[in-house]
Amino acid sequence: MTLGLVGCSDPGTPDPSGITAEDLQQVQEEVARLEDRVATLEDQVSAMGSTDPADGSTTPSDERTFFGDPGSFVGEEVTVRGRITELLASTDVASAFRIAGDTGDPVGVVSATPSPEVAAGDVVEVTGTAVEVAPDTFEADFGIAADAVFGNPEAWLSGAEGQVALAAVRIEAAPAPAGD
């Protein structure tokens, strides 16, 4: 009597002896295309810019700095770090203050929510959209009526009209830059 051995094989495992030089060449070409695509994407991300928290400015690839030229950022969402130079208003529903970086003039920040406990001199990181202050679009731009933020909204609006301010969606206390 002769006995045979019956076994199972995994049909999903390719037979390594069935891989040809042409198959290897195709895989190498695909890897090269993917590496090129990754390099292109990395270049695009680098060109988008980065935030340098040491100087309190957003620095896109064209070397613009938010505090040096806030007008060039109107309509853009930015994240900046700066020192509070003046508290303008703080209510149960909103807050407003000015922040400054290493260059340029202080910029107004208006938030439709109360900010964390902050004081003049504190360093904060703010994310928001840069807008040109206008009385007729204040509520649409900042998401809150000016009289819900300021005790005397007409006085603030007349002084800030035409200036750039941040419509803040996030405000966080930040550590002071090294050397402070």
Summary of the structure (lengths in Angstrom):
residues: 180
radius of gyration: 28.0
end to end distance: 92.5
largest distance: 108.2
contacts: 480
relative contact order: 0.15
helix: 31%
strand: 28%
